[in-house]
Protein backbone atom coordinates (compact mmCIF):
# COMPACT_ATOMS: atom_id res chain seq x y z
CA UNK A 1 0.00 0.00 0.00
CA UNK A 2 1.29 3.51 -0.76
CA UNK A 3 1.57 5.48 2.49
CA UNK A 4 1.71 8.93 0.82
CA UNK A 5 -0.48 11.49 2.57
CA UNK A 6 -1.21 9.11 5.46
CA UNK A 7 -0.97 10.89 8.80
CA UNK A 8 0.49 9.40 11.97
CA UNK A 9 0.48 10.95 15.44
CA UNK A 10 3.29 9.84 17.76
CA UNK A 11 2.60 10.29 21.49
CA UNK A 12 5.95 9.81 23.27
CA UNK A 13 7.92 12.04 25.63
CA UNK A 14 11.43 10.84 24.67
CA UNK A 15 13.06 13.21 22.17
CA UNK A 16 15.36 10.51 20.79
CA UNK A 17 12.41 8.21 20.12
CA UNK A 18 10.48 11.09 18.54
CA UNK A 19 13.37 11.87 16.20
CA UNK A 20 13.95 8.22 15.27
CA UNK A 21 10.30 7.47 14.56
CA UNK A 22 9.85 10.70 12.58
CA UNK A 23 12.87 9.93 10.39
CA UNK A 24 11.78 6.34 9.69
CA UNK A 25 8.18 7.23 8.94
CA UNK A 26 8.76 10.39 6.88
CA UNK A 27 11.30 8.53 4.76
CA UNK A 28 8.41 6.26 3.73
CA UNK A 29 6.13 9.16 2.88
CA UNK A 30 4.08 9.41 6.06
CA UNK A 31 3.17 12.77 7.60
CA UNK A 32 4.15 12.71 11.30
CA UNK A 33 2.82 14.90 14.13
CA UNK A 34 4.31 14.72 17.63
CA UNK A 35 2.61 14.87 21.01
CA UNK A 36 5.10 14.65 23.91
CA UNK A 37 2.32 14.34 26.51
CA UNK A 38 -1.09 12.68 26.68
CA UNK A 39 -2.92 16.01 26.59
CA UNK A 40 -0.91 17.39 23.65
CA UNK A 41 -1.20 14.08 21.83
CA UNK A 42 -4.95 14.05 22.24
CA UNK A 43 -5.10 17.64 20.97
CA UNK A 44 -3.13 16.63 17.86
CA UNK A 45 -5.47 13.71 17.26
CA UNK A 46 -8.55 15.90 17.55
CA UNK A 47 -7.02 18.47 15.16
CA UNK A 48 -5.39 16.21 12.57
CA UNK A 49 -7.77 13.21 12.53
CA UNK A 50 -4.81 10.89 11.81
CA UNK A 51 -4.84 7.48 10.15
CA UNK A 52 -2.70 5.87 12.88
CA UNK A 53 -1.47 6.60 16.42
CA UNK A 54 1.76 5.35 18.02
CA UNK A 55 1.24 5.57 21.80
CA UNK A 56 3.87 5.21 24.52
CA UNK A 57 2.56 3.61 27.72
CA UNK A 58 5.00 5.53 29.95
CA UNK A 59 3.81 9.13 29.62
CA UNK A 60 4.61 11.85 32.19
CA UNK A 61 1.05 13.14 32.61
CA UNK A 62 -1.15 10.03 32.25
CA UNK A 63 -1.21 6.26 32.25
CA UNK A 64 -0.86 4.97 28.69
CA UNK A 65 -3.56 2.33 29.08
CA UNK A 66 -5.98 5.00 30.29
CA UNK A 67 -5.16 7.11 27.23
CA UNK A 68 -5.67 4.06 25.00
CA UNK A 69 -9.07 3.40 26.57
CA UNK A 70 -10.11 7.03 26.00
CA UNK A 71 -8.92 7.00 22.38
CA UNK A 72 -10.77 3.79 21.53
CA UNK A 73 -13.92 5.23 23.10
CA UNK A 74 -13.66 8.50 21.14
CA UNK A 75 -12.32 6.99 17.90
CA UNK A 76 -13.26 3.28 17.73
CA UNK A 77 -11.99 2.83 14.16
CA UNK A 78 -8.64 4.57 14.74
CA UNK A 79 -5.78 2.03 14.95
CA UNK A 80 -3.47 2.57 17.93
CA UNK A 81 -0.09 0.85 18.19
CA UNK A 82 1.49 0.65 21.65
CA UNK A 83 5.15 1.56 22.28
CA UNK A 84 6.88 0.77 25.55
CA UNK A 85 10.31 0.06 26.96
CA UNK A 86 8.73 -2.37 29.44
CA UNK A 87 8.21 -5.35 27.17
CA UNK A 88 6.01 -7.39 29.51
CA UNK A 89 3.34 -9.92 28.61
CA UNK A 90 0.89 -8.26 31.01
CA UNK A 91 1.21 -4.90 29.22
CA UNK A 92 0.72 -6.56 25.85
CA UNK A 93 -2.38 -8.45 26.96
CA UNK A 94 -3.91 -5.39 28.62
CA UNK A 95 -3.36 -3.17 25.59
CA UNK A 96 -4.74 -5.73 23.13
CA UNK A 97 -7.80 -6.23 25.34
CA UNK A 98 -8.41 -2.48 25.21
CA UNK A 99 -8.32 -2.50 21.42
CA UNK A 100 -4.69 -1.76 20.50
CA UNK A 101 -3.71 -2.88 17.00
CA UNK A 102 -0.32 -4.20 18.11
CA UNK A 103 2.32 -3.99 20.84
CA UNK A 104 5.86 -2.89 19.94
CA UNK A 105 8.85 -2.69 22.29
CA UNK A 106 11.39 0.14 22.15
CA UNK A 107 13.82 0.66 20.55
CA UNK A 108 11.83 -0.16 17.42
CA UNK A 109 13.23 -2.20 14.56
CA UNK A 110 12.53 -0.05 11.46
CA UNK A 111 11.41 -2.95 9.25
CA UNK A 112 9.03 -4.25 11.92
CA UNK A 113 7.67 -0.76 12.60
CA UNK A 114 7.01 -0.03 8.93
CA UNK A 115 5.47 -3.45 8.35
CA UNK A 116 3.07 -3.01 11.27
CA UNK A 117 2.19 0.54 10.21
CA UNK A 118 1.38 -0.71 6.72
CA UNK A 119 -0.78 -3.52 8.11
CA UNK A 120 -2.62 -1.14 10.44
CA UNK A 121 -3.36 1.29 7.63
CA UNK A 122 -4.45 -1.51 5.30
CA UNK A 123 -6.83 -2.74 7.99
CA UNK A 124 -8.22 0.77 8.42
CA UNK A 125 -8.70 1.09 4.67
CA UNK A 126 -10.53 -2.23 4.59
CA UNK A 127 -12.77 -1.16 7.48
CA UNK A 128 -13.58 2.12 5.74
CA UNK A 129 -14.24 0.25 2.50
CA UNK A 130 -16.54 -2.13 4.34
CA UNK A 131 -18.37 0.81 5.91
CA UNK A 132 -18.76 2.42 2.48
CA UNK A 133 -20.12 -0.83 1.06
CA UNK A 134 -22.49 -1.17 4.02
CA UNK A 135 -23.76 2.36 3.45
CA UNK A 136 -24.20 1.63 -0.25
CA UNK A 137 -25.97 -1.59 0.65
CA UNK A 138 -28.32 0.29 2.97
CA UNK A 139 -29.17 2.68 0.14
CA UNK A 140 -29.77 -0.26 -2.19
CA UNK A 141 -31.87 -2.04 0.43
CA UNK A 142 -33.99 1.08 0.81
CA UNK A 143 -34.48 1.20 -2.95
CA UNK A 144 -35.34 -2.48 -3.04
CA UNK A 145 -37.69 -2.02 -0.10
CA UNK A 146 -39.35 0.82 -1.97
CA UNK A 147 -39.79 -1.56 -4.88
CA UNK A 148 -41.10 -4.25 -2.55
CA UNK A 149 -43.52 -1.74 -1.06
CA UNK A 150 -44.82 -1.25 -4.58
CA UNK A 151 -45.42 -5.02 -4.52
CA UNK A 152 -47.64 -4.78 -1.49
CA UNK A 153 -50.98 -6.33 -2.36
CA UNK A 154 -52.79 -4.27 -4.98
CA UNK A 155 -56.36 -3.41 -4.06
CA UNK A 156 -58.06 -1.48 -6.86
CA UNK A 157 -61.02 -3.79 -7.40
CA UNK A 158 -63.88 -4.02 -4.92
CA UNK A 159 -63.04 -7.67 -4.19
CA UNK A 160 -59.45 -6.86 -3.28
CA UNK A 161 -60.38 -3.79 -1.26
CA UNK A 162 -62.56 -6.04 0.88
CA UNK A 163 -59.66 -8.48 1.31
CA UNK A 164 -57.31 -5.63 2.18
CA UNK A 165 -59.72 -4.20 4.75
CA UNK A 166 -60.13 -7.58 6.43
CA UNK A 167 -56.37 -8.15 6.54
CA UNK A 168 -55.83 -4.69 8.01
CA UNK A 169 -58.22 -5.58 10.84
CA UNK A 170 -56.95 -9.07 11.64
CA UNK A 171 -53.19 -8.71 11.04
CA UNK A 172 -52.43 -6.97 14.38
CA UNK A 173 -54.16 -9.77 16.30
CA UNK A 174 -52.69 -13.14 17.29
CA UNK A 175 -55.49 -15.06 15.56
CA UNK A 176 -54.73 -17.93 13.19
CA UNK A 177 -55.43 -17.04 9.56
CA UNK A 178 -56.23 -19.38 6.68
CA UNK A 179 -55.68 -17.97 3.19
CA UNK A 180 -57.44 -19.77 0.35
CA UNK A 181 -57.53 -19.32 -3.40
CA UNK A 182 -56.19 -20.71 -6.63
CA UNK A 183 -52.50 -21.27 -7.21
CA UNK A 184 -50.71 -18.04 -8.05
CA UNK A 185 -53.24 -15.58 -6.61
CA UNK A 186 -50.67 -14.24 -4.14
CA UNK A 187 -51.38 -16.10 -0.91
CA UNK A 188 -47.71 -15.97 0.11
CA UNK A 189 -47.59 -12.24 -0.64
CA UNK A 190 -50.58 -11.70 1.62
CA UNK A 191 -49.08 -13.92 4.31
CA UNK A 192 -45.98 -11.70 4.25
CA UNK A 193 -48.20 -8.63 4.42
CA UNK A 194 -49.99 -10.03 7.46
CA UNK A 195 -46.64 -10.64 9.15
CA UNK A 196 -45.43 -7.14 8.25
CA UNK A 197 -48.51 -5.56 9.82
CA UNK A 198 -48.50 -7.77 12.91
CA UNK A 199 -47.03 -7.15 16.33
CA UNK A 200 -44.51 -9.86 15.46
CA UNK A 201 -43.15 -7.98 12.45
CA UNK A 202 -39.66 -7.69 13.98
CA UNK A 203 -39.57 -11.45 14.50
CA UNK A 204 -38.84 -14.05 11.81
CA UNK A 205 -41.26 -15.24 9.17
CA UNK A 206 -40.64 -18.95 8.55
CA UNK A 207 -42.19 -20.61 5.49
CA UNK A 208 -42.87 -24.30 4.86
CA UNK A 209 -44.49 -25.71 1.72
CA UNK A 210 -46.30 -28.88 2.82
CA UNK A 211 -46.66 -30.17 -0.74
CA UNK A 212 -42.94 -30.10 -1.46
CA UNK A 213 -41.78 -33.33 0.19
CA UNK A 214 -42.88 -36.56 1.95
CA UNK A 215 -44.42 -36.87 5.40
CA UNK A 216 -41.20 -37.88 7.15
CA UNK A 217 -39.40 -34.82 5.83
CA UNK A 218 -42.25 -32.46 6.70
CA UNK A 219 -42.13 -33.76 10.25
CA UNK A 220 -38.38 -33.34 10.62
CA UNK A 221 -38.38 -29.91 8.94
CA UNK A 222 -41.22 -28.71 11.14
CA UNK A 223 -40.31 -30.22 14.50
CA UNK A 224 -36.54 -30.48 14.15
CA UNK A 225 -34.50 -33.41 15.39
CA UNK A 226 -31.63 -34.46 17.62
CA UNK A 227 -28.40 -35.86 16.27
CA UNK A 228 -28.91 -39.55 15.53
CA UNK A 229 -32.72 -39.32 15.69
CA UNK A 230 -32.90 -41.19 12.39
CA UNK A 231 -30.62 -42.42 9.63
CA UNK A 232 -28.92 -39.42 8.08
CA UNK A 233 -29.39 -37.13 11.09
CA UNK A 234 -25.66 -36.52 11.48
CA UNK A 235 -26.24 -33.16 13.17
CA UNK A 236 -29.07 -31.70 15.22
CA UNK A 237 -31.58 -29.37 13.53
CA UNK A 238 -33.76 -26.94 15.48
CA UNK A 239 -36.73 -27.11 13.09
CA UNK A 240 -39.08 -24.46 11.77
CA UNK A 241 -41.24 -24.33 14.88
CA UNK A 242 -38.18 -23.23 16.82
CA UNK A 243 -37.02 -20.89 14.05
CA UNK A 244 -40.41 -19.15 14.10
CA UNK A 245 -39.98 -18.22 17.78
CA UNK A 246 -41.45 -14.76 18.31
CA UNK A 247 -42.56 -14.49 14.69
CA UNK A 248 -44.90 -16.01 12.12
CA UNK A 249 -45.06 -19.57 10.80
CA UNK A 250 -46.47 -19.78 7.27
CA UNK A 251 -47.64 -23.25 6.22
CA UNK A 252 -48.37 -23.26 2.51
CA UNK A 253 -50.59 -26.01 1.06
CA UNK A 254 -51.68 -27.06 4.55
CA UNK A 255 -54.20 -29.54 3.11
CA UNK A 256 -51.27 -31.55 1.72
CA UNK A 257 -49.84 -32.18 5.19
CA UNK A 258 -50.25 -35.91 6.00
CA UNK A 259 -53.25 -36.51 8.25
CA UNK A 260 -51.19 -38.34 10.89
CA UNK A 261 -48.88 -35.33 11.12
CA UNK A 262 -51.86 -32.98 11.34
CA UNK A 263 -52.76 -34.66 14.63
CA UNK A 264 -49.36 -33.89 16.08
CA UNK A 265 -49.39 -30.33 14.78
CA UNK A 266 -52.87 -29.76 16.21
CA UNK A 267 -51.46 -30.70 19.60
CA UNK A 268 -48.79 -28.02 19.18
CA UNK A 269 -51.49 -25.42 18.54
CA UNK A 270 -53.44 -26.56 21.58
CA UNK A 271 -50.59 -26.97 24.06
CA UNK A 272 -48.19 -24.36 22.62
CA UNK A 273 -45.21 -26.67 22.95
CA UNK A 274 -43.46 -29.34 20.88
CA UNK A 275 -40.74 -31.97 21.04
CA UNK A 276 -38.10 -32.36 18.32
CA UNK A 277 -37.66 -35.88 16.94
CA UNK A 278 -35.40 -38.03 19.10
CA UNK A 279 -35.86 -35.92 22.24
CA UNK A 280 -38.05 -36.12 25.32
CA UNK A 281 -37.90 -32.45 26.30
CA UNK A 282 -40.78 -30.15 25.34
CA UNK A 283 -39.98 -26.71 23.94
CA UNK A 284 -42.38 -23.75 24.19
CA UNK A 285 -43.98 -22.81 20.86
CA UNK A 286 -44.37 -19.06 20.43
CA UNK A 287 -45.47 -18.26 16.89
CA UNK A 288 -48.41 -16.83 15.01
CA UNK A 289 -49.83 -19.24 12.42
CA UNK A 290 -50.79 -18.27 8.89
CA UNK A 291 -51.75 -21.18 6.61
CA UNK A 292 -52.73 -21.35 2.97
CA UNK A 293 -54.31 -23.77 0.53
CA UNK A 294 -55.28 -23.73 -3.13
CA UNK A 295 -57.65 -26.61 -2.40
CA UNK A 296 -61.04 -25.61 -0.91
CA UNK A 297 -60.60 -26.57 2.77
CA UNK A 298 -64.21 -27.74 3.16
CA UNK A 299 -63.68 -30.07 0.23
CA UNK A 300 -60.40 -31.27 1.76
CA UNK A 301 -62.21 -32.08 5.01
CA UNK A 302 -64.87 -34.04 3.11
CA UNK A 303 -62.18 -35.98 1.24
CA UNK A 304 -60.35 -36.82 4.46
CA UNK A 305 -57.31 -34.74 3.50
CA UNK A 306 -57.74 -32.22 6.32
CA UNK A 307 -58.76 -32.95 9.89
CA UNK A 308 -61.92 -31.07 10.75
CA UNK A 309 -60.63 -30.10 14.21
CA UNK A 310 -57.45 -28.68 12.65
CA UNK A 311 -59.57 -26.81 10.10
CA UNK A 312 -61.56 -25.23 12.93
CA UNK A 313 -58.27 -24.18 14.56
CA UNK A 314 -56.96 -22.72 11.32
CA UNK A 315 -60.05 -20.80 10.28
CA UNK A 316 -60.27 -18.28 13.10
CA UNK A 317 -60.19 -16.02 10.06
CA UNK A 318 -60.52 -17.56 6.60
CA UNK A 319 -59.68 -15.14 3.81
CA UNK A 320 -60.24 -16.08 0.18
CA UNK A 321 -58.02 -14.37 -2.39
CA UNK A 322 -60.02 -14.11 -5.64
CA UNK A 323 -58.47 -15.17 -8.98
CA UNK A 324 -57.08 -12.48 -11.24
CA UNK A 325 -59.76 -13.09 -13.92
CA UNK A 326 -62.36 -11.90 -11.38
CA UNK A 327 -60.53 -8.67 -10.58
CA UNK A 328 -59.14 -7.40 -13.84
CA UNK A 329 -59.33 -3.82 -12.57
CA UNK A 330 -56.12 -4.67 -10.68
CA UNK A 331 -54.14 -5.65 -13.78
CA UNK A 332 -52.94 -2.16 -14.75
CA UNK A 333 -51.56 -1.47 -11.27
CA UNK A 334 -50.01 -4.93 -11.02
CA UNK A 335 -48.31 -4.48 -14.38
CA UNK A 336 -46.88 -1.15 -13.24
CA UNK A 337 -45.68 -2.77 -10.02
CA UNK A 338 -43.92 -5.65 -11.76
CA UNK A 339 -42.36 -3.44 -14.43
CA UNK A 340 -40.83 -1.22 -11.76
CA UNK A 341 -39.49 -4.23 -9.87
CA UNK A 342 -37.82 -5.85 -12.86
CA UNK A 343 -36.58 -2.55 -14.25
CA UNK A 344 -34.80 -1.96 -10.95
CA UNK A 345 -33.26 -5.42 -11.07
CA UNK A 346 -32.14 -4.96 -14.69
CA UNK A 347 -30.95 -1.39 -13.99
CA UNK A 348 -32.94 0.12 -16.82
CA UNK A 349 -35.72 2.63 -17.35
CA UNK A 350 -39.31 1.53 -16.96
CA UNK A 351 -40.85 1.22 -20.44
CA UNK A 352 -44.27 2.58 -21.29
CA UNK A 353 -46.91 -0.06 -21.99
CA UNK A 354 -48.56 0.35 -25.38
CA UNK A 355 -52.41 0.37 -25.35
CA UNK A 356 -52.54 -2.74 -27.56
CA UNK A 357 -50.37 -4.67 -25.10
CA UNK A 358 -52.48 -3.54 -22.16
CA UNK A 359 -55.64 -4.65 -23.96
CA UNK A 360 -54.13 -8.12 -24.51
CA UNK A 361 -53.26 -8.33 -20.82
CA UNK A 362 -56.78 -7.35 -19.82
CA UNK A 363 -58.43 -9.85 -22.14
CA UNK A 364 -56.23 -12.81 -21.22
CA UNK A 365 -57.86 -15.31 -18.76
CA UNK A 366 -54.77 -15.64 -16.51
CA UNK A 367 -55.02 -19.32 -15.51
CA UNK A 368 -51.80 -18.86 -13.52
CA UNK A 369 -53.16 -15.71 -11.85
CA UNK A 370 -50.82 -13.02 -10.47
CA UNK A 371 -47.78 -15.31 -10.61
CA UNK A 372 -48.30 -15.77 -14.35
CA UNK A 373 -48.68 -12.02 -14.81
CA UNK A 374 -45.46 -11.43 -12.90
CA UNK A 375 -43.58 -13.93 -15.08
CA UNK A 376 -45.09 -12.37 -18.21
CA UNK A 377 -43.84 -8.92 -17.21
CA UNK A 378 -40.34 -10.23 -16.54
CA UNK A 379 -40.42 -11.95 -19.94
CA UNK A 380 -41.63 -8.75 -21.61
CA UNK A 381 -39.08 -6.48 -19.97
CA UNK A 382 -36.19 -8.74 -20.98
CA UNK A 383 -37.37 -8.76 -24.61
CA UNK A 384 -38.35 -5.08 -24.72
CA UNK A 385 -35.37 -2.98 -25.88
CA UNK A 386 -36.87 0.46 -26.37
CA UNK A 387 -38.94 2.88 -24.30
CA UNK A 388 -42.20 1.21 -25.40
CA UNK A 389 -43.46 -2.25 -24.45
CA UNK A 390 -45.68 -3.57 -27.21
CA UNK A 391 -47.58 -6.80 -27.92
CA UNK A 392 -44.53 -8.47 -29.49
CA UNK A 393 -42.76 -8.36 -26.12
CA UNK A 394 -45.48 -10.42 -24.44
CA UNK A 395 -45.40 -14.22 -24.15
CA UNK A 396 -46.84 -16.02 -27.20
CA UNK A 397 -49.90 -17.39 -25.39
CA UNK A 398 -50.93 -13.85 -24.41
CA UNK A 399 -50.44 -12.59 -27.96
CA UNK A 400 -52.55 -15.54 -29.18
CA UNK A 401 -55.16 -16.23 -26.46
CA UNK A 402 -56.30 -19.47 -28.13
CA UNK A 403 -53.02 -21.02 -27.00
CA UNK A 404 -53.67 -20.22 -23.35
CA UNK A 405 -54.57 -23.10 -21.01
CA UNK A 406 -57.90 -22.89 -19.27
CA UNK A 407 -57.92 -21.86 -15.60
CA UNK A 408 -57.10 -24.80 -13.38
CA UNK A 409 -55.32 -26.73 -16.15
CA UNK A 410 -51.82 -28.08 -15.59
CA UNK A 411 -49.03 -28.63 -18.09
CA UNK A 412 -48.15 -32.03 -16.65
CA UNK A 413 -50.64 -34.80 -15.92
CA UNK A 414 -50.23 -35.91 -12.33
CA UNK A 415 -52.79 -38.68 -12.50
CA UNK A 416 -51.33 -42.09 -11.70
CA UNK A 417 -48.04 -40.73 -10.30
CA UNK A 418 -46.74 -42.05 -6.98
CA UNK A 419 -45.77 -39.73 -4.13
CA UNK A 420 -42.09 -40.32 -4.93
CA UNK A 421 -42.69 -39.43 -8.59
CA UNK A 422 -44.59 -36.31 -7.61
CA UNK A 423 -41.75 -35.26 -5.33
CA UNK A 424 -39.16 -35.85 -8.06
CA UNK A 425 -41.23 -33.86 -10.55
CA UNK A 426 -41.60 -31.01 -8.05
CA UNK A 427 -37.83 -30.88 -7.53
CA UNK A 428 -37.13 -30.96 -11.27
CA UNK A 429 -39.69 -28.20 -11.91
CA UNK A 430 -38.25 -26.04 -9.12
CA UNK A 431 -34.71 -26.44 -10.46
CA UNK A 432 -35.87 -25.60 -13.97
CA UNK A 433 -37.68 -22.47 -12.80
CA UNK A 434 -34.61 -21.45 -10.79
CA UNK A 435 -32.29 -22.04 -13.77
CA UNK A 436 -30.46 -24.71 -11.80
CA UNK A 437 -29.83 -22.46 -8.78
CA UNK A 438 -30.28 -24.83 -5.83
CA UNK A 439 -30.64 -22.08 -3.24
CA UNK A 440 -33.54 -20.49 -5.14
CA UNK A 441 -35.05 -23.90 -5.87
CA UNK A 442 -34.99 -24.79 -2.16
CA UNK A 443 -36.61 -21.45 -1.29
CA UNK A 444 -39.31 -22.02 -3.92
CA UNK A 445 -40.04 -25.45 -2.43
CA UNK A 446 -40.05 -24.01 1.09
CA UNK A 447 -37.28 -26.33 2.30
CA UNK A 448 -33.69 -26.03 3.48
CA UNK A 449 -30.82 -26.66 1.07
CA UNK A 450 -29.60 -29.81 2.92
CA UNK A 451 -33.09 -31.25 2.48
CA UNK A 452 -33.01 -30.43 -1.23
CA UNK A 453 -29.62 -32.12 -1.61
CA UNK A 454 -30.96 -35.23 0.14
CA UNK A 455 -33.91 -35.31 -2.28
CA UNK A 456 -31.58 -34.88 -5.27
CA UNK A 457 -29.46 -37.83 -4.13
CA UNK A 458 -32.50 -39.99 -3.44
CA UNK A 459 -33.95 -39.41 -6.89
CA UNK A 460 -30.64 -39.63 -8.72
CA UNK A 461 -30.78 -36.03 -9.90
CA UNK A 462 -27.32 -34.58 -10.52
CA UNK A 463 -26.12 -32.52 -7.53
N, C-alpha and C positions, 0 to 999 in steps of 0.2 A: 504494500500500500504506500502511496506517496504521502509523506507527512507534511508537505508544504502547506503553510497557512494554518496548521493545527497549533492550538495554543495550550501550553502546559504551565500550571502554577506550581512552584516549588515552595513548600513551607518548611523551612529549616533554618536554625539560628547560627549554624557554623559557616563562616565566610568561605573557608576552603572547600567545603562541600557545595556551597552555592556556586562558586566559580567553576568547580569541576563539572557539575551537572549542567550548568549553562553552556559550557564549551562543548560538551558531548552532544547535547540536544540541538543546539543551534547549528552545529556542523551538519546535522542531518535535516536541517530545514525547519525545525520547530521554532515557534515563538515562545520565549520563556519569560515569565514574570515571577519575581521573588517576593516572598513574605516571610521575614525573619521571626515573626511571632504569630501566635494563633489568631490574634485580632487583626493584624495586618494581612495575614494570609486570607482570612475570611473576607476582608474588604476587597482584596484583589479578585477573589472568586466571584463576589457579587457584581463587581464592575466588569470583569473581562468575560464572564461566562465561558470558562475554559473547556477544552475537550478532555483534559486529564489533570489530576492533582497528584503530586508526590508529597507525602506527608511524613514528617519526622515524628516519632512518638515522644521524644524527649525535648519538649519545648519549654522555654523559660516561664511562660505565663499561663499554661494550661496543660492538662493531661492529654496526650495524643489520642488515646482511645475515646475520650470524651469529645474531642474535636471531630473524630471520625464519625461518631454516632450523630453529632449535630449535622455534619455535611450530608450523610446518607438520608437524614430526615428531610433536609431542605432540598437536596438534589439527588433523588433516588437513582437516576440514570447516569449520574456522573461517576466515572471510574476513579477510584482512589487507590494509589499504590503506597504501601507503608515502607518507610525507611527507618532503620534503627541500628544503633551500634550494639544493642543488647539482643543478640541473635538467640532468643530463647523460644522453645516450643510453645510455652504458655502465651507469649506475646503473639506468635503467629496464629494460634488457634483463636484467641480473643478477637484479633483484627479481622480474620476471615469470617467469624461468626457475625461481626457487626457489618459485614458487607464489603470489606476491602477486596480489591481485585487480586492483589498479590502481596507478598511480604518479601522485602529485599533488605539484606544486611549491608551495612556500610563498612569499609569503602566499597562502592559499587563497581562491578566489572562492566566496562562499557558495552560489550557485546550482549551481556545478559540484560542490562538496563534497556538498550535499544530494542531488543527482541520483545521484552515484556511491554514496553510502551507501544510498539506496533500492534501486539496482540490486543492490548486494552483498547486502542483506538479502533481496531477492526471490529471488536465486539460492540463498541458503542455505535459504530456505523451500521452494523447488522441490526441492533436494537432499534435505531432510528428508522431503518428501512422497514423493519417489521411493523413499527408504529404507523408509518406512512401507508403500508399495505392494509393494515387494520382499519385506518381511517377511510381509505378508498373502498375497502370492503363494506364498511358501514354505509357509505354513500350508495354503493351498489345495492346493498340489502334494502335500503330505504326505497330505491327506485323499483326493485323487484316487489317489495311489499306494496308499493303504490299500484303496480301492475296486478298483484294478487288481489288487492282491494277492488280493482275493477272487475275481478272474477268473482266477487261476492255474488251470491245468488241474485239473478236478475228477476225483478218482479214488476213487469209492465202490465201483463194481463191480469184480469180479475182473479183467475184461479191462483196465480202465483202471489198476488198481493195477499190473498187469504192465507196461503201457506206461510208467507213471510210474517204476517201478523201473529199467527199462532206460534211460530218459532220464537218470535220476540217475547212472547208472554211466558213460554215454558222453559226457554234456555236458562234463565237465571236460577231455576229451581233445581232440586236434586232428583226429580222424577225420572224414571226410565222412559225412554222414547223409542218407538218403533217406526222406522221410515219404510214405506212401501212404494212400489212403483216399478215400471219396466226397467230392464237393463239400460243403463246409459242416461237415465233422466237426471242424474246428479245427486244421488243419495249420499255419496261420500262427501261431496262438496257441502251439502247441508249438514251432515254430521260434524264436519270441521267448523262450520258456522255456529252450530250449537255450542261446541266446545269453546270457540272464541268468545261467545257472549256469556258464557257461564262463569260462576264464581271460581271454577277450577281452571280458568284460562291460562294461568301461569304454570300449571302442572302439565304433565305429559299427555299427549293423545296417542294411544296405542291401538293399532289396527290389526285385525285378524280376519282373513277371508276364509270362512268355514267350508267353502266349496273347493278350496285349492288342493287339499291333500287328505289322506285317509284318517279314520277315527283315531288311531293310535298316535299319529303325529299331531292332530288337533289337541288331543289331551296333553301331550308333553309340551307343546308350544304354549298352551293356555296356562297349565298348572305349574310348569317347570319340573325339574327332576334333580335328584341327588346323583352324584358320581356313582356309577355302577348300578343305577336303578334298573337298567335294561341293557341288552346287548347294543353296544355302540355309544353308550353314555359314558364317554371317557372323561368328561368334565361335568361339573354341576351347571345347571342353567336355571336362572331365577324364574323364568316364565312371564307371560304377558300380564297375568293378574298382578304380579309383584311390580312389573314395570309401570303399570297404570296407577300406582300408588299416588293418591292426591290429585289424579287427573281424570281422564275419560277413557273408557274402554269401548272401542267401536267394533262390533261383531257384524261383519258383512255376510250376507247369505245365511242368516241364522237358521233358516228352515233346512239347510243342508247339514247342520250339525247332527251327528248320529244320536238317535233317541236315547241310548244308554248313557251317553255323555251329557245329554240335556238334563238328566236326573241329577247328576253330580253338580252341574253348573247351577241348577235351581237351588240346590242346598247352599251354594256359595251366596246366592242372592238373599236367601232367607237368614242365614247365620252370620253373614259378613265375615267369613273366614274360609281358608282353604289349606290343603296340605299338598305340597309338591310330591310327585311320584317318588317312591322309595324313602319317604320320611314319615315320621309319626307326629311331628310337631305342627300344630296349626298356626297359620300366619294370618293376621288381620287383613281383611280385604276392604280397602278404602278407594273406591272408584265410582264414577257415575257411568251408567250403562246407556249406550246408544246402539241399537241394533237395526239391521236393514234386511230387506228381502225383496227380490223381484218376483217371488211366487206369492200369490194371495195367501196370507197367513190362515184365514178361515178354511181355505181349501186344503192347506197343508195339514191343519188339525184333522180335518175329515179323512185325509189320506193316511193318517198315522205318521206323518213326517215331523210333526211338531206337537210336543206335549201341550195339552190344553192348559194345565196349571202354569207352565212356563209362559205360554202365550198371554195369560192373564197378568203375569208379572211384567212382561215386556210392554204391554199396551196401556200403561198408565196414560200415555199419550200416543196415539197412532196417527201418523201424519202421512198422507198419500201425496207423492209428488206426481203431478199429471204428466203424460207424455208430451213431447214437443209438438206433435201434430194437433194437439188440443189447445195449444197456447202460442199460436204463430205470431201473435203480437210481440212476443219476446225475441223473435229471431233477429231483428235489426240490431237491437242492443247487444245480444249475444255475439253477433258477428263483429261488431265494433270492439267488444271486449277481447275476443280471441285474436283479432288482427293486431291490437295493441300489444298483447302478450308476445306473440310470435315475432312481431317487428322488433320488440326490445331484445329478444333472444338473438335475432339475426342481425341486430345493430343496423337497421335500415329504417327508412321513413315508412309511415303507415300509408298504404295506397288507398285511393278512393274507389269505392265499390260502384261499378257501373249499374245503372237501373236494370238492364237486362239480366245481369248476374243476380241482383237482389230478387228479381221476380222469380228466377229459377229456384233460388233458395226458399222462397216463400211457398212455392207450389210443390216442392218435393215432400214426400210423406215422412221422411226421417224415421225409418224403422230402428235405427240405432240411437235415436234421440240426441240429446245434447252432446254426448261423446262423439257421435258421428259428425255432428256439425263442427265440433272442435277439430277433429282430424281433417275435415274438408277444408277448413280455413288454414291449417298448417300446410296442407297440400297446395292450396291456391297461392299462398304467400311465397312458397319456395319457387313455384313456376312463374309467378308474376314478376316481370323485370322492370316495368315502368311505373309511373305514378298512378295508373289506372288498373283495377282488377276487373277483368271482363269474364264472360262466360267460358272462354277457352281455358282459363286458369282453374276452373272447377273440375272436380272428379268427373269421369265419364258418365257414371250413373246419374249424376245430377244434371248434366247437360242433356242426357237422354233418359227421362224418367221411366220409360218402359223397361229399362234394364234394372231398375231398383227392386230389391227384394221387398216383399210385403212385410208390414210390422209383425214382429214375433218370429219371423223366419230366421233360420240359422244356415250358415254356409257349409257346415259339416253335420251330417246326420249322426246323432248320438245314440240312436236306437240300436239295441243289441250289444252295445259296448259294455265291458266289465268295468268295475271301479278302477282297476289298475290301468286299463286302457284310457279311461277318461282322464285319470291323473296325468298319464304320459302326454296325452293330447293337450291338456291344459299347460303343461310345462313347455312343450314345443311351441304352442301358440304365444305364450308369454315371451319366450326367447326371440321369436320372430318379430313380435311387436317392438321388442326392446333392441332390435338389431344385434342380438347376441350378447348384449350387456347384461351380465348375470346379476349385478346389483339392482338394476332397474327391473329386471324380470322378477326377482325376489320381492321387490316392493310392490309390483303389480299383483303378485299372487298373495300378498299379505303375509309373507313368511320371512324367516331369517335366512341369510345366505348359506350357513352350514346346512340348514334343512334342504335348501334347493340343491346343494351339491350332493347330499345323500340321495335325493330323488333322481338326480342325473345318473349317479352310479347304479342305482337300482334298475333303472330302465335302459341302461346301456347307451345313454346319450352322451356324446363327447363332452368332457369337462374342459 
